[in-house]
Amino acid sequence: MRSATLRDVAQACGISISTVSRALAGHPKISEETKTRVETVAKRLNYRPNRQAQALRGSATQAIGLIVPGVGNQYFASLADVIQKQAAKNGLSLIMASSDDDPERLKEALDIMINQRIDGLIVVPHIGTEEVLQQLEKDGTPVVLVDRRFEEYDASQSVSLAYVDSDPEPGIFEAVKLLAKNGRKVGYLAGPQDTSTGIRRLQAFNKACSSLGVTGETYNGGYEEEQGFQGAGILLDRGCTNLLAGDSMMTVGALRKILAEELQLGKDICLVGFDDFPVFELQETPITIIDQDVRQMGKHAFSLLYEKMSSVQNHQSIEQKHQSLPTKLVLRASTPMEVEK
């Protein structure tokens, strides 16, 4: 029989996991009535709190959490690397987990981090985790969203959390403008449409095509490079000899398809990828990319979290700051080499 978890206690009490954690820790903001109810339910369920968390009650742990979809994706590995280095420079430990872009996995990872009593959280969010992340901050743990935000999922959503992401419009506009020099039809390999990045980049592509009078063909991809491989084939069959990939996984998939078809980049077909990774530059024909500077994004996210943690420690109100870093086009040999002004 498995041991009861914080989630079990929270469900039995009808309150959030973070509230249960703070009730068991004797947090002064939790009412005595709630503390008593939580302790009674925890005892009935035979919940055994983490000993490390018990030892740290009432004090900062000097640890922050980071939840990313997975470090198998070089983009998120780079993001995690820079955040870990920033944390170490400031005397903080980093507890990291992967969500696999599954909201339930993200919530499970969050349960563990709450039990470890992290002082703050940086997270690449997913639709379906809005409430639990908002509640975590309401209960006193600062949260910063990175790479994604919530507003694009539902126009009626009002999610007041700080975030750092990238503005896709500058880079995508220049990419479409460049590719249109090679023909007025551009194929777009869209990333997943259940993330704000996927939604906003598709919107930016459609806006650029409309503004420039370009015919756009879209294939809605997903999280895996195989979808980029399949999508590139479909767009090639539609007569697209100009391809724009909406994220790094779509770029890898498109590149695989181009190589499999023995097409010559920059001559038979033009390709613009997303994210500035060495593998794209080190191809026999280096790939033009849209760079969103993941390292700067990580640094900004950590700075925002550190600022919010300081506000909490000093009992000051938290300002929810929003930052969107501009994307830029980096020209290489897989496309025409000049952007018309």
C-alpha positions in Angstrom: 0.0 0.0 0.0 1.4 3.4 -1.0 2.0 6.1 1.5 -0.4 9.1 1.5 0.9 12.2 -0.2 0.3 15.9 0.2 -2.1 15.6 -2.8 -4.1 13.0 -1.0 -4.4 15.2 2.1 -5.3 18.2 0.0 -8.0 16.4 -1.9 -9.5 15.1 1.3 -9.5 18.6 2.8 -10.8 20.3 -0.4 -7.9 22.8 -0.4 -4.7 23.3 -2.4 -1.5 21.3 -1.9 0.5 24.4 -1.0 -2.0 25.3 1.7 -1.7 21.8 3.2 2.1 22.1 3.2 2.0 25.5 5.0 -0.7 24.3 7.4 1.5 21.3 8.4 4.5 23.7 8.7 2.6 26.0 11.1 2.6 28.9 8.7 1.3 32.1 10.5 -0.9 33.0 7.5 -2.9 29.8 7.8 -5.9 29.9 10.2 -5.9 27.7 13.3 -9.1 26.1 12.0 -7.5 25.0 8.8 -4.3 23.8 10.5 -6.4 21.6 12.9 -8.5 20.2 10.0 -5.4 19.4 7.9 -3.6 17.8 10.9 -6.6 15.6 11.6 -6.9 14.5 8.0 -3.2 13.9 7.7 -3.3 11.7 10.8 -6.3 9.8 9.6 -4.6 9.1 6.2 -1.3 8.2 8.0 0.5 10.9 6.0 4.2 11.1 6.9 5.8 14.5 6.0 9.2 14.7 4.5 11.8 15.0 7.3 13.9 17.5 5.5 10.9 19.8 5.0 10.1 19.4 8.8 13.6 20.5 9.7 13.2 23.6 7.5 9.9 24.9 8.9 9.8 28.6 9.3 13.0 29.3 7.4 14.1 29.8 3.8 15.5 26.6 2.2 17.8 28.5 -0.3 16.5 26.3 -3.1 14.3 27.1 -6.1 12.4 24.8 -8.4 12.6 24.6 -12.2 10.1 22.6 -14.3 10.7 22.2 -18.0 9.1 19.9 -20.6 12.3 17.9 -20.9 16.1 18.3 -21.3 16.1 16.0 -24.3 15.2 19.2 -26.2 18.3 21.3 -26.5 16.4 24.5 -26.1 15.1 23.5 -22.7 18.5 22.0 -21.7 20.1 25.4 -22.5 17.4 27.2 -20.5 18.0 24.9 -17.5 21.7 25.3 -17.7 21.7 29.1 -17.6 19.1 29.2 -14.7 21.2 26.7 -12.7 24.3 28.9 -13.2 22.4 32.0 -12.1 21.1 30.2 -9.0 24.6 29.0 -8.1 26.0 32.5 -8.4 23.4 33.7 -5.9 24.0 30.9 -3.4 20.8 29.0 -4.3 20.3 25.3 -5.1 18.2 24.2 -8.0 15.6 21.3 -7.9 14.7 20.4 -11.4 11.9 18.2 -12.9 10.5 17.4 -16.3 6.8 17.6 -17.2 7.0 15.9 -20.6 4.4 18.5 -21.6 1.8 16.7 -19.6 -0.1 18.9 -17.1 -0.6 16.0 -14.7 3.2 15.3 -14.7 3.8 19.0 -14.0 1.4 18.9 -11.0 3.1 15.8 -9.7 6.5 17.5 -10.0 5.1 20.5 -8.2 3.8 18.3 -5.3 7.4 17.1 -4.7 8.8 20.6 -4.9 6.2 21.9 -2.4 7.1 19.1 -0.1 10.7 20.2 -0.3 9.6 23.8 0.5 11.2 25.6 -2.4 11.6 29.4 -2.0 10.4 30.1 -5.6 9.6 28.4 -8.9 10.4 29.0 -12.5 8.2 26.9 -14.8 7.5 26.3 -18.5 3.7 26.1 -18.0 1.1 24.0 -19.8 -2.6 24.5 -20.3 -4.5 23.0 -17.4 -2.0 24.2 -14.7 -3.2 27.8 -14.3 -5.0 27.3 -11.0 -2.4 25.3 -9.2 0.4 27.8 -10.2 -1.7 30.8 -9.2 -2.6 29.1 -5.9 1.1 28.4 -5.2 1.9 32.1 -5.4 -1.2 33.1 -3.4 0.1 30.8 -0.7 3.5 32.6 -0.6 5.8 30.9 -3.1 6.8 33.3 -5.9 6.3 31.9 -9.5 7.8 33.1 -12.8 6.6 31.6 -16.1 9.3 31.2 -18.8 9.0 30.6 -22.6 5.2 30.4 -22.3 2.3 32.3 -20.8 -1.4 31.5 -20.3 -3.4 34.3 -22.0 -3.4 32.8 -25.5 -5.2 29.7 -24.4 -8.4 31.5 -23.5 -9.1 35.2 -24.0 -11.3 35.1 -20.9 -8.3 34.0 -18.7 -6.9 36.4 -16.2 -3.8 34.8 -14.9 -1.7 37.2 -12.9 1.8 35.7 -12.9 5.1 37.2 -14.0 6.5 35.8 -17.3 9.4 36.0 -19.7 8.9 34.9 -23.2 9.9 36.0 -26.7 8.2 38.2 -29.2 8.0 36.1 -32.5 6.9 38.9 -34.8 10.2 40.6 -35.6 12.0 37.4 -36.6 9.1 35.8 -38.4 8.3 38.9 -40.4 11.9 39.1 -41.6 12.0 35.4 -42.4 8.8 35.5 -44.5 10.1 38.6 -46.3 13.4 36.8 -47.0 11.8 33.6 -48.2 9.3 35.5 -50.5 12.3 36.5 -52.6 12.5 32.9 -53.7 8.8 32.6 -54.6 5.5 34.0 -53.2 4.6 30.8 -51.4 5.9 29.9 -48.0 5.2 26.7 -46.1 5.1 26.9 -42.3 5.7 24.0 -39.9 3.7 25.2 -36.8 4.6 24.0 -33.4 1.9 22.6 -30.9 -1.2 24.8 -30.7 -1.8 24.1 -27.0 1.2 26.3 -26.0 1.3 30.1 -26.2 4.5 30.0 -28.2 2.9 27.8 -30.9 -0.2 30.0 -31.0 1.7 33.3 -31.1 4.1 32.1 -33.8 1.4 30.9 -36.1 -0.4 34.3 -35.6 2.9 36.1 -36.4 3.3 34.0 -39.6 -0.2 34.7 -40.8 0.2 38.4 -40.1 3.5 38.5 -42.0 2.0 36.7 -45.0 -1.0 39.1 -45.1 1.2 42.2 -44.7 3.6 41.0 -47.5 1.1 39.6 -49.9 2.6 36.1 -49.5 0.7 32.8 -49.9 1.1 30.8 -46.7 0.7 27.1 -46.4 0.5 25.7 -42.8 1.1 22.3 -41.4 0.1 22.0 -37.7 2.9 20.0 -36.1 3.5 19.1 -32.5 6.2 18.3 -29.9 8.2 15.6 -31.8 10.6 16.0 -34.7 8.8 13.2 -36.5 5.9 15.6 -37.0 8.3 18.0 -38.6 9.5 15.3 -40.9 6.0 14.4 -42.0 4.9 18.0 -42.2 7.8 18.9 -44.4 6.9 16.1 -46.8 3.3 17.3 -47.0 4.4 20.9 -47.7 6.8 19.8 -50.3 4.0 17.9 -52.0 2.0 21.1 -52.0 4.7 22.8 -54.0 6.4 24.7 -51.2 10.1 25.2 -51.9 10.3 27.8 -49.0 10.0 26.3 -45.5 9.8 28.1 -42.2 9.9 25.9 -39.0 8.1 27.1 -35.9 10.4 25.6 -33.3 13.6 23.6 -33.0 12.0 20.2 -33.1 10.1 21.1 -36.3 13.5 22.4 -37.7 15.2 19.1 -37.0 12.3 17.2 -38.6 12.3 19.4 -41.7 16.1 19.0 -42.1 15.8 15.3 -41.9 13.2 15.2 -44.7 15.3 17.5 -46.9 18.3 15.3 -46.5 16.3 12.2 -47.1 14.9 13.6 -50.4 18.5 14.6 -51.3 17.5 18.2 -51.9 20.2 20.9 -51.8 19.6 23.5 -49.2 19.7 27.1 -50.6 19.2 25.9 -54.2 16.4 23.2 -54.4 14.8 24.4 -51.3 15.1 27.3 -48.7 14.8 26.6 -45.0 14.5 28.9 -42.0 14.7 27.2 -38.6 14.1 28.3 -35.1 16.7 28.6 -32.2 20.4 29.1 -32.6 21.9 25.7 -31.9 25.4 24.6 -33.1 23.9 21.6 -35.0 22.1 24.1 -37.4 25.2 26.1 -38.0 27.4 23.1 -38.5 25.5 21.6 -41.4 27.2 21.4 -44.8 24.8 24.2 -45.7 24.4 26.2 -42.5 20.7 27.0 -41.7 19.3 30.4 -41.4 17.5 30.6 -38.1 15.2 32.8 -35.9 17.0 33.4 -32.6 15.1 34.1 -29.4 18.3 34.1 -27.3 17.4 31.4 -24.8 20.2 32.3 -22.5 19.0 35.9 -22.0 15.5 34.5 -21.4 16.8 32.3 -18.6 18.7 35.2 -17.1 15.7 37.5 -17.1 13.5 34.7 -15.7 15.9 34.2 -12.8 16.2 37.9 -12.1 12.4 38.3 -12.0 12.1 35.4 -9.5 15.0 36.6 -7.4 13.3 40.0 -7.2 10.0 38.5 -6.2 11.6 36.3 -3.6 13.2 39.4 -2.0 9.8 41.1 -1.9 8.3 38.1 -0.1 11.2 38.0 2.4 10.8 41.8 3.1 7.0 41.5 3.3 6.6 43.8 0.3 3.9 43.6 -2.4 4.8 41.6 -5.5 4.9 43.3 -8.9 3.9 41.0 -11.7 6.3 41.9 -14.5 5.9 40.7 -18.1 8.9 40.6 -20.5 8.9 39.6 -24.2 12.3 39.6 -25.7 12.5 40.3 -29.5 13.5 37.6 -31.9 15.9 38.2 -34.7 16.8 36.6 -38.1 20.3 35.2 -38.4 21.2 34.8 -42.1 23.1 31.7 -43.4 23.4 29.8 -46.6 20.1 27.9 -46.5 18.3 31.0 -47.8 18.8 34.0 -50.1 21.5 36.1 -48.3 19.9 39.6 -48.1 16.7 40.9 -46.7 15.2 43.6 -49.0 14.5 46.9 -47.2 
